[in-house]
Every structure is written in C-alpha cells, then in structure tokens.
Amino acid sequence: MVTTVAVTGGSGFCGAQVALAAAAAGADVVCVGRRPGPVGRHVGWDAAREVPDLGGCDLVVHCAAAVGDPVPGSVGEGVMRAVNVDGSRRLLHAAGGRPVVWVSSASVYAPEGDRSHVTEEHPVRGQLNAYGRTKAAGEALALAAGAVVLRPRAVYGPGDPHLVPRLLARVRRGLLLLPGPSVRLSLTAVENLADACLAAARDGWPPGAYNIADPAPYDRDEAVGAVLRAHGVRARIRHLPRPVADAAASAAQALAGLRPHADAALTRYAVDQLARSVVLDVSKARAQGWTARRTLADFTSGALGAPGGG
C-alpha cells in the first residue's frame, strides 16, 4: 500500500526537499501550504488563519514556519506567533491520530552555558529572538501531542533563501567582518534534514526531540571561506571584537524598533550564533539508524547543483 505523506510548507526550502525525497521513495505527496510544491497534489493552507485539510493523508511532516529575526514588538514578531504557535495548534488538531514529524530548530536551546556539546537535554528557555521563542512554543505543543521533533541548526543547501544570501550580503568592499575569533559550529544540509524526516516517519522513531546535523562540526571561518569561494566572492575575513559586535547589534535593534516593518541590520541572536561554539550531539538520531550523508564540501564543490539561491 502506498503511503500518502502530507508535507506542510512544501513550496519552501526545507519542505520542497522533503516532498521531493518522499516522492522519490515512492510515497504519494500532498503539499500543504499557500503555494504548490515541486511534486504531488496541492492543498491550500494559510497557517496563520486556517485548519488544514489532511483528508486521505497517512502521516504529516510539518515544515511550514515563519522565519527571520524580527525585533520585539514588530509586525514580523506577530506573524511568527500566528504561524509558528497558533498555526501549530491548528495543524495538530487536524492531524488527529496521524503520526507527525515536526521540524523545529536548535534555536530553541538556551543561549547560556557550554554549547560545545549540546544534547536534547540542554535547557529550552531564554531564546534570544522571536523565531526561537515561537519555535519553542510550537514544538512544546507537538511534543505534548506525541510527535517526533527534529532540531536542525543553520540549514543550508541548493536553493537556500536565507543563510547563504545573508552571508553574501554582509561582504563589503572585499571584507567580511565576523564577531570574535573562529569557533566550531554545527550545520545541517537540507538533504540530511529531509532524510531524517522520512526515516523518522518510515522507521517509527519514538516520540521526542532529536538533534539533526552534519557528521561533524565545522570551523566557522573555514566554512564561511568555502561558501564565499563557491560563489566566486573574493573577500577577506576579519574579526570584530565581541563587545563591539554586541554593542552594534543593540544599536541596530533599537533603531529598527522605531520602524514597525523594519528588520535590524544586526541582532544579538545573529552575533550569538556566530561568536560562540554550538555543536549538536546527534547520537540519539544515530541510535535510530539515521546517518548524515551530506557535508558542506558537497555543497561548495557544486556536486549538489548551484549553491545558494534567491
């Protein structure tokens, strides 16, 4: 019997990869969201307002989310709550007893303490931005409902509309300033995340949270340099002292707060994510038989197609 998989956010960066992988594995795919996905049938859904129609679907992979780094009190923060929290509640109601694989984020983890070896037991609190807070609230609902929750970090890959474009936009006159000295960071190839979504559904992973990342962490400056070279960008990487970066972020957020529709040029969250080591322990997912098959080298070498994207 062919399994029918509902992929919410199937037109988005992560959701499209999950939809393609599910179709390649022989599943019937229903892309649930505002726009059609790359394969399968389309069911329209505005996550901020509606309960989705999941009729005929056997399981759900929930990728739909509002992303970004809006300042407190902004319009963007309100949209994030409507989609990532209220939309999550509506999705879980529609799912009923169907198995749910929930794509969350390592942004839910508390920013304090040593993050050089982050297990799923690391505290989930004190998030530095609206994205982390709303993803934490949404995944709490999912965990309470018995879902499998996946926590990737800094997802990248072909068609990436967020991570790589923001990095490239920071290059000025052949110079890229990064906060503090280089650190070790976990990253997650979008193909690795899609593999984990399907493995969790196919193999019946026990409910709970699972970190998902590439096989080994990366040196920050080496990884950034590789991405720049892959895009043909010649830039020198220089280090901005952490106190200076924090002060600049605070000033940028205060300025953006005066304009309700504006995004800050730099935020405390962005500085924290780049200036401190964050390495995810993925042994819990590996214990279920999952292994990460892609690395940043695949991406930067062009083996997966043109990196980055609009």
Sequence and secondary structure as in RCSB ss.txt:
>XXXX:A:sequence
MVTTVAVTGGSGFCGAQVALAAAAAGADVVCVGRRPGPVGRHVGWDAAREVPDLGGCDLVVHCAAAVGDPVPGSV
GEGVMRAVNVDGSRRLLHAAGGRPVVWVSSASVYAPEGDRSHVTEEHPVRGQLNAYGRTKAAGEALALAAGAVVL
RPRAVYGPGDPHLVPRLLARVRRGLLLLPGPSVRLSLTAVENLADACLAAARDGWPPGAYNIADPAPYDRDEAVG
AVLRAHGVRARIRHLPRPVADAAASAAQALAGLRPHADAALTRYAVDQLARSVVLDVSKARAQGWTARRTLADFT
SGALGAPGGG
>XXXX:A:secstr
   EEEEETTTSHHHHHHHHHHHHTT EEEEEESS  SSSEEEE  TTT     TT SEEEE     S   TTSH
HHHHHIIIIIIHHHHHHHHHTTS EEEE  GGGS SSS  SSB TTS     SSHHHHHHHHHHHHHHHTT EEE
EE SEE TT SSHHHHHHHT BTTEEEEESS  EE  EEHHHHHHHHHHHHHHT  SEEEEE  SS EEHHHHHH
HHHHHTT   EEEEE HHHHHHHHHHHHHHHTTSTT   SS HHHHHHHHS B B  HHHHTTT      HHHHH
TTTTSS    
